[in-house]
Amino acid sequence: MNKHDPVSSVATAPERSGGEILVAALRRNGADRMFGVPGESALPIFDAVYEPETGLRFIVCRHETTASHMAEADGKLTGRPGICVVSRGPGAMQAALGLHTAWQDSTPMILIVGQVPSSHLGREAFQEMNYVRTFDDMTKLVVEVDAVDRIPEIVSRAFHVAMQGRPGPVVLSIPEDVLSAISNVADAAPATTIVSAPSDLQMTQVRALLENAQRPLVIVGNLGWTPAAAEQFRSFVERNDLPVVAGFRSQDVLDNRSDLYIGDISLGSSRPLMARVKTADLLLVIGDRLGDVTTNHYSLFDVPTPTQVLIHVFPGLEELGRVYVPTLGIPANSARFAEELAKLGTLDSKPRARWSAEARQAYIEYQLPRVDAPPFDLARVIDHLNAELPDDAIITNGAGNYTIWLHRYYRYRKLGTQIAPKSGSMGYGLPAAIAAQLRHPERRVVCLAGDGCFMMASQEFATMVQQSLPIIVIIVNNAMYGSIRMHQELNFPGRPSGTDLLNPDFSNLARSYGAHAETIDRHEDFADAFARAQRASKPAVIELRANRQQITPDRVLAI
């Protein structure tokens, strides 16, 4: 029997190192890749993946922060824990940003840290840290593995915890000597997860509340969906005239071309949309925590008891009632809830076609190009992506004002096509695009990044080239930290401080890696540039020298 077989169950096992036992445990739980930066405290892990037949591919990265974001993005794409491995001390701390993103985004992820030898613990040895204490507040579980024989048990626990309820990150700290130790411990069975579903009584209550509503809205988060459930959901809301609002960076749950899609609550959202949420008499929230951004800084609903009837569906029981007291709280997986929702069929509800149609029309008007558009109109760039990209294209982004154009003007058509950080982390888009292209080599992947955002992850352009990934990176270059500059002008007008940036020539930088690259100064030139980038079939950069004054689609700076 192959000792690396991810599905076979054995009563005994040959003698293996802790690194080999760990890799076998990861494979048995479905992991096929891990991202990271090698370090001496984790050498047995890298030795264990040396042979290709191991089945666990190591993607070597240029920085632990970006490696952790690749793992987090992979977790978003698959619904199973993305795997990141780093060395102790500085490596672990630099990976903390990916943990924070996984925590805020409810993404399953496992970070593996090579720890100092067991005999050195507690002495402040070279690069020693107490990871249980350090990462406790941004993870679901942190474990120091104290014996080689416990690796199968603890890896199984890590997968269960990362995926059960509200998904999230887990950290495993494994000392050097534990990874090097030899054992014949047997492999554990693959983790199995329990997917929560609503009860018949709860669905009866959902029906009654929906049928009694005159101005209902559905708010969707992108947690826990499947393509089949998303289609069932679409059929149900279209049959029953239920307008749908996307929660923060969850615009890919419902095809934005549907007449029932009415926009998203995000940074820079439509004010009429937020007013409509306030005037709704019922909110059905599925798969969204109702965090800071989705609730417009907790202003859309009264805390703790909303005036609207609130049906809150979320897999983590601890989130229901955490901020808002729901009329009906349902601890359930989004896909399972959508399956039960579809069984309700056509509701005996009050006429609300006008309510839905007005909301949809407002969304369409909000997407229209401005008559007084600036010389470089990013809305035209995004509109070209709408026309050019296939329905399954994956768009990634990080943080910054440039994302406002993407969220406002791009129409997501399929589940799993929006990969973005709810944590608001800069530098996310490029590593996320790498993870996406590795996971889906057959699909078009586009990364939209600001100049400041790109520079926080620019070293991973080398990884992109090394892996021969035909990602198109669109860099919006306005030579400043735009979102911070906007807030400065609002709070301290005419006193910009610390936000101007001196950037490299991004096209020349990309060419130095052997990538396709070009720079444009007018939005009219984007279509041809994008076509050339697609034909190049290799890593590509299109630098957009944007108008510095146009800080958002609706706001102009006096520079």
C-alpha positions in Angstrom: 0.0 0.0 0.0 1.3 3.4 -0.9 2.1 5.3 2.3 1.0 8.5 0.7 -2.4 7.2 -0.4 -4.9 10.0 0.7 -7.9 7.7 0.9 -6.7 4.3 2.1 -7.2 3.4 5.8 -4.4 1.4 7.5 -4.2 -0.1 11.0 -0.4 0.3 11.0 2.1 2.3 9.1 5.8 2.1 8.1 8.3 4.2 10.0 8.2 7.7 8.8 9.4 11.1 9.9 7.1 13.6 11.4 7.3 15.6 8.1 6.1 12.6 6.1 3.3 11.9 8.6 2.2 15.5 8.4 2.2 15.5 4.6 0.3 12.2 4.5 -2.3 13.7 6.9 -2.7 16.7 4.7 -3.2 14.6 1.6 -5.7 12.3 3.3 -7.8 15.4 4.0 -7.7 16.5 0.3 -4.9 19.1 0.4 -3.0 19.1 -2.9 -0.9 22.2 -2.5 0.7 24.4 0.1 2.1 27.9 -0.2 5.0 29.2 1.8 8.6 30.3 2.2 11.0 27.6 3.2 12.8 27.8 6.6 15.2 25.6 8.5 12.8 24.8 11.2 10.4 23.0 8.7 13.0 21.2 6.6 11.4 17.7 7.1 8.2 19.0 5.5 10.0 20.2 2.4 11.9 16.9 2.2 8.6 15.0 2.5 7.2 16.7 -0.7 10.4 16.2 -2.7 8.9 13.2 -4.6 6.2 14.3 -7.1 4.1 11.2 -6.3 3.6 12.6 -2.8 0.7 14.6 -4.4 1.3 17.7 -2.3 2.7 20.5 -4.4 4.7 23.2 -2.7 4.4 26.7 -4.2 7.5 28.6 -3.2 6.7 32.3 -2.6 8.7 35.4 -2.0 7.1 36.6 1.2 5.2 35.0 4.0 2.4 37.6 3.9 1.6 36.9 0.3 2.0 33.2 0.8 -0.6 33.3 3.5 -2.9 35.3 1.3 -2.5 32.7 -1.5 -3.5 30.0 1.0 -6.5 32.1 2.1 -7.6 32.7 -1.4 -7.3 29.0 -2.2 -9.5 28.3 0.8 -12.1 30.7 -0.6 -12.0 29.0 -4.0 -12.3 25.4 -2.7 -14.2 25.7 0.5 -11.5 23.5 2.2 -8.6 24.8 4.2 -5.9 26.5 2.2 -2.4 25.4 3.5 0.5 27.7 4.3 3.8 26.6 5.8 6.3 29.1 7.2 9.3 29.2 9.5 9.2 30.4 13.1 9.4 33.9 14.4 9.5 36.5 11.6 8.0 34.0 9.1 5.1 33.3 11.3 4.5 37.0 12.1 4.6 38.0 8.5 2.0 35.3 7.8 -0.3 36.8 10.4 -1.9 39.1 7.9 -3.3 36.1 6.0 -4.7 34.7 9.2 -6.4 38.0 9.9 -8.0 38.0 6.5 -9.1 34.3 6.9 -10.6 35.3 10.3 -12.6 38.3 9.0 -13.5 36.6 5.7 -14.6 33.3 7.4 -12.2 31.3 5.2 -10.9 27.8 6.2 -7.1 27.9 6.4 -4.3 26.1 8.2 -1.0 27.8 8.9 1.9 25.4 9.8 4.8 26.9 11.6 8.1 25.2 12.2 8.9 25.8 15.9 12.1 25.7 17.8 13.1 22.3 19.3 11.0 21.1 22.2 13.9 21.2 24.6 14.4 24.9 23.8 10.9 26.1 24.5 10.5 28.6 27.2 14.1 29.8 27.0 13.5 32.6 24.4 15.5 30.6 21.9 16.4 32.0 18.5 13.1 33.2 16.9 11.0 31.5 19.5 7.5 32.7 20.0 4.4 31.5 21.9 2.0 31.1 19.0 -0.9 30.1 21.2 -0.8 33.4 22.9 0.1 35.4 19.8 -2.6 34.1 17.4 -5.4 33.3 19.8 -7.5 36.3 19.0 -7.5 35.8 15.2 -7.9 32.1 14.9 -10.3 29.3 15.7 -7.6 27.1 17.2 -3.8 27.2 17.9 -2.1 24.0 18.8 1.6 23.3 19.8 2.1 19.7 18.6 4.1 18.0 21.4 4.7 14.5 20.0 5.1 13.0 16.6 2.4 10.3 17.3 -0.2 13.1 17.7 0.3 14.6 14.3 -2.6 12.6 12.6 -4.9 13.4 15.4 -4.2 17.1 15.5 -4.3 17.5 11.7 -7.7 15.8 11.7 -8.8 18.2 14.4 -7.4 21.2 12.5 -9.5 20.3 9.4 -12.6 19.7 11.4 -12.3 23.0 13.3 -11.4 25.1 10.2 -14.5 23.9 8.3 -17.2 23.4 11.0 -19.7 26.2 11.8 -18.3 29.5 10.8 -15.1 28.6 8.9 -11.8 30.1 9.8 -8.0 29.8 10.3 -6.1 27.3 12.5 -2.4 27.4 13.4 -0.3 24.3 14.0 3.1 25.0 15.6 5.4 21.9 15.2 8.9 21.8 16.8 11.8 20.8 14.7 12.4 17.6 16.7 8.8 16.5 16.3 9.0 16.9 12.6 12.3 15.0 12.5 11.2 12.2 14.9 10.5 8.7 13.5 7.2 6.9 14.2 5.0 4.1 12.8 1.8 5.9 13.9 -1.2 5.1 11.7 -2.9 7.7 9.6 -6.2 9.0 10.8 -9.4 8.9 8.7 -10.2 12.0 6.6 -12.1 14.8 8.4 -15.9 14.8 7.9 -17.9 17.9 8.5 -21.5 18.3 9.6 -23.4 20.8 7.4 -26.1 22.5 9.4 -29.6 22.8 7.8 -32.8 24.6 8.8 -35.6 22.7 10.5 -39.1 22.3 8.9 -40.5 24.6 11.6 -38.0 27.3 10.8 -38.8 27.1 7.1 -42.5 27.4 8.0 -41.7 30.5 9.9 -39.6 31.9 7.0 -42.6 31.4 4.6 -45.0 33.2 7.0 -42.7 36.1 7.5 -41.9 36.5 3.7 -45.6 36.3 2.8 -46.5 39.0 5.2 -43.8 41.4 4.0 -44.5 44.3 1.6 -41.0 45.7 1.2 -38.7 42.7 1.6 -35.0 42.6 0.7 -32.5 39.7 0.7 -28.9 40.4 1.7 -26.4 37.7 0.6 -22.9 37.0 1.8 -20.8 34.6 -0.2 -20.2 32.1 2.6 -21.1 28.4 2.1 -22.7 28.4 -1.3 -22.5 25.9 -4.1 -23.2 26.6 -7.8 -26.4 24.4 -7.6 -27.6 26.2 -4.5 -26.9 29.6 -6.2 -29.1 28.6 -9.1 -31.9 27.4 -6.8 -31.7 30.7 -5.0 -31.9 32.7 -8.2 -35.0 30.8 -9.3 -36.7 31.4 -6.0 -36.1 35.1 -5.8 -37.1 35.7 -9.4 -40.3 33.7 -9.0 -41.2 35.7 -5.9 -40.1 39.2 -6.8 -37.5 39.3 -3.9 -34.9 42.0 -4.6 -31.4 40.9 -3.7 -28.5 43.1 -2.2 -25.0 41.7 -2.1 -23.1 42.1 1.2 -19.6 43.4 1.2 -17.6 41.7 -1.6 -20.2 39.1 -2.1 -21.5 40.2 -5.5 -21.0 36.8 -7.2 -23.8 34.9 -5.4 -26.5 36.1 -7.8 -25.9 36.9 -11.5 -25.8 40.7 -11.6 -27.8 40.6 -14.8 -30.8 39.2 -13.0 -33.7 41.7 -12.7 -33.8 41.0 -9.0 -30.2 42.0 -8.4 -30.2 45.6 -7.1 -26.6 46.3 -6.1 -24.1 45.8 -3.3 -23.5 47.4 0.1 -19.8 48.2 0.0 -17.3 51.0 0.5 -18.7 53.8 -1.6 -22.2 52.3 -2.0 -25.2 53.9 -3.6 -26.9 56.2 -1.1 -30.4 55.4 -2.6 -29.6 51.7 -2.1 -28.8 52.2 1.6 -31.9 54.3 2.0 -33.9 51.4 0.5 -32.4 49.0 3.0 -33.5 51.2 5.8 -37.1 51.4 4.5 -37.4 47.7 4.0 -39.9 46.0 6.3 -38.1 42.6 6.2 -34.5 41.6 5.7 -33.6 38.0 4.9 -29.8 37.8 5.4 -28.1 34.6 4.2 -24.4 33.9 4.7 -23.3 37.4 5.9 -22.3 38.3 9.4 -23.7 41.8 9.1 -20.4 43.3 9.9 -19.2 46.9 9.8 -19.2 47.5 6.0 -22.4 45.6 5.1 -24.3 47.6 7.7 -22.6 50.9 6.7 -20.8 51.2 10.1 -23.8 49.7 11.9 -26.1 52.5 10.8 -28.5 50.7 8.5 -30.3 48.8 11.3 -30.9 49.8 14.9 -28.6 48.1 17.4 -29.4 45.7 19.0 -33.0 45.3 17.8 -33.6 46.4 14.1 -36.9 47.9 13.2 -37.1 45.6 10.2 -38.1 42.0 10.6 -34.7 40.2 10.5 -34.3 36.6 9.4 -30.6 35.9 9.9 -29.1 32.7 8.4 -25.5 32.0 9.3 -23.5 28.7 10.0 -21.9 30.1 13.1 -24.4 30.0 16.0 -22.2 32.4 18.0 -22.8 35.1 15.3 -26.6 35.1 15.6 -27.5 37.9 18.0 -23.9 39.0 18.4 -24.8 42.5 17.3 -28.3 42.3 16.0 -31.2 40.5 17.7 -32.9 38.5 14.9 -36.6 38.0 14.6 -35.7 34.5 13.5 -32.1 33.2 13.8 -31.2 30.1 11.8 -27.8 28.5 12.3 -27.5 26.9 8.8 -25.2 26.6 5.9 -26.2 28.9 3.0 -26.4 26.1 0.4 -28.6 23.9 2.6 -30.9 26.9 3.4 -31.2 27.7 -0.3 -32.2 24.1 -1.0 -34.9 24.3 1.6 -35.9 27.8 0.4 -36.4 26.5 -3.1 -38.9 23.9 -1.8 -41.2 26.8 -0.7 -42.0 27.4 -4.3 -44.3 30.3 -5.1 -45.2 32.4 -2.1 -48.7 33.7 -1.4 -47.3 37.1 -1.0 -48.4 40.7 -1.3 -47.8 42.3 -4.7 -44.3 43.9 -4.8 -43.3 44.0 -8.4 -43.1 47.8 -8.3 -40.9 47.7 -5.2 -38.5 45.3 -7.0 -38.6 47.1 -10.3 -37.8 50.5 -8.8 -34.9 49.1 -7.0 -33.5 47.4 -10.1 -33.9 50.6 -12.1 -32.0 52.6 -9.5 -29.2 50.1 -9.8 -29.1 50.4 -13.6 -29.0 54.2 -13.4 -26.2 54.0 -10.8 -24.1 52.1 -13.4 -24.6 54.5 -16.2 -21.4 56.3 -17.3 -21.1 59.9 -16.1 -21.9 62.6 -18.7 -19.0 64.7 -17.3 -16.6 61.7 -17.2 -12.9 62.6 -16.7 -10.3 62.2 -19.5 -9.3 58.8 -18.0 -12.6 57.2 -17.0 -12.0 53.9 -15.1 -15.7 53.2 -15.5 -15.1 52.6 -19.2 -12.3 50.2 -18.4 -14.5 48.2 -16.2 -17.3 48.3 -18.7 -14.9 46.8 -21.3 -14.1 43.9 -18.9 -17.9 43.3 -18.6 -18.1 43.0 -22.4 -14.9 41.0 -22.9 -14.5 38.6 -20.0 -16.3 35.2 -20.0 -18.9 34.5 -17.3 -16.4 32.3 -15.3 -13.5 34.8 -15.3 -12.1 35.4 -11.8 -11.4 39.0 -10.7 -9.2 39.6 -7.7 -8.4 42.9 -5.9 -7.0 44.2 -2.8 -7.9 47.5 -1.0 -8.0 51.1 -2.1 -10.3 53.6 -3.8 -9.7 51.9 -7.2 -11.9 49.0 -6.0 -14.9 51.4 -5.9 -15.0 51.4 -9.7 -14.8 47.6 -9.8 -17.6 47.0 -7.3 -19.9 49.6 -8.9 -19.5 48.9 -12.6 -18.5 45.2 -12.9 -21.3 42.6 -13.3 -20.4 39.3 -11.7 -22.2 36.5 -13.3 -21.1 33.3 -11.6 -20.3 32.1 -8.1 -16.6 32.0 -7.2 -15.6 34.8 -9.6 -15.1 37.6 -7.0 -12.0 36.9 -4.8 -11.4 39.9 -2.6 -10.6 40.6 1.1 -13.4 41.6 3.5 -10.5 42.3 5.9 -9.6 45.3 3.6 -6.0 44.1 3.2 -3.8 45.9 0.7 -1.5 43.6 -1.3 -4.2 40.9 -1.6 -5.1 41.0 -5.3 -1.9 39.7 -6.8 -1.3 36.6 -4.5 -5.0 35.8 -4.7 -4.8 35.9 -8.5 -1.9 33.5 -8.4 -3.8 31.1 -6.2 -6.9 31.4 -8.5 -4.9 30.7 -11.7 -3.1 27.7 -10.1 -6.5 26.3 -9.0 -8.3 27.1 -12.3 -5.7 27.1 -15.1 -8.4 26.9 -17.7 -10.1 30.2 -16.7 -9.2 33.8 -17.3 -7.9 35.5 -14.2 -7.6 39.3 -13.9 -6.1 41.2 -11.0 -7.0 44.8 -10.4 -4.6 46.6 -8.2 -3.8 50.2 -7.2 -0.2 51.3 -7.4 0.2 51.2 -3.6 -1.7 47.9 -3.4 0.5 46.3 -6.1 3.8 47.4 -4.5 2.9 45.7 -1.3 2.9 42.4 -3.1 5.0 43.1 -6.2 7.6 40.5 -5.3 5.1 37.8 -6.1 5.2 38.9 -9.7 8.3 36.7 -9.8 6.2 33.8 -8.5 3.7 34.5 -11.2 6.4 34.3 -13.9 8.1 31.3 -12.3 4.8 29.4 -12.5 4.1 30.6 -16.0 0.7 32.0 -15.1 -1.1 34.1 -17.8 -2.7 36.5 -15.3 -3.4 40.0 -16.5 -2.6 42.5 -13.8 -4.2 45.9 -14.3 -2.5 48.6 -12.2 -4.3 51.8 -11.5 -1.5 54.2 -11.0 -2.4 57.6 -9.5 0.9 58.0 -7.6 -0.7 58.1 -4.1 -2.5 56.2 -1.4 -5.9 57.3 -2.8 -8.3 56.3 -0.1 -6.2 57.8 2.6 -5.8 61.0 0.6 -9.6 61.2 0.2 -10.0 60.9 4.0 -7.3 63.6 4.5 -9.2 66.0 2.3 -12.4 65.3 4.1 -10.9 65.9 7.5 -7.9 68.1 6.9 -8.5 69.8 3.6 -5.5 71.1 1.7 -3.0 69.4 4.0 -2.0 66.2 2.3 0.6 64.3 4.4 2.4 61.0 3.7 0.2 59.9 0.8 2.2 60.8 -2.3 4.1 57.9 -3.9 7.1 57.7 -6.2 6.6 54.6 -8.3 8.7 52.6 -10.6 7.8 52.3 -14.3 5.5 49.3 -13.9 5.7 48.3 -17.5 9.5 48.2 -17.5 9.4 46.3 -14.2 7.2 43.7 -15.7 9.3 43.4 -18.8 12.4 42.8 -16.7 10.7 39.6 -15.6 10.0 38.6 -19.2 6.3 39.5 -19.0 4.1 41.3 -21.5 3.6 44.9 -20.5 2.3 48.3 -21.7 1.2 51.6 -20.3 -1.8 53.7 -21.4 -2.8 57.2 -20.7 -6.4 57.2 -22.1 -9.3 54.8 -21.4 -9.9 54.7 -25.2 -6.7 52.7 -25.5 -7.6 50.0 -23.0 -9.5 47.7 -25.3 -6.6 47.2 -27.7 -4.1 46.9 -24.8 -6.3 44.3 -23.1 -6.6 42.3 -26.4 -2.8 42.3 -26.8 -2.4 41.1 -23.2 -4.8 38.2 -23.8 -3.0 37.2 -27.0 0.3 37.2 -25.3 -0.8 34.1 -23.2 1.8 34.9 -20.5 2.0 37.1 -17.4 1.0 40.6 -18.3 0.8 44.1 -16.8 -1.3 47.0 -18.1 -0.5 50.2 -16.3 -3.3 52.8 -16.3 -1.9 56.2 -15.6 -5.1 57.4 -14.0 -6.4 60.9 -13.3 -5.1 61.8 -9.8 -8.0 64.2 -9.2 -10.7 61.6 -9.8 -10.5 60.0 -6.4 -13.8 58.1 -6.7 -16.4 58.0 -9.5 -18.2 60.9 -7.8 -15.5 62.8 -6.0 -12.8 65.1 -7.5 -9.8 66.4 -5.6 -8.5 69.9 -6.1 -4.8 69.1 -6.7 
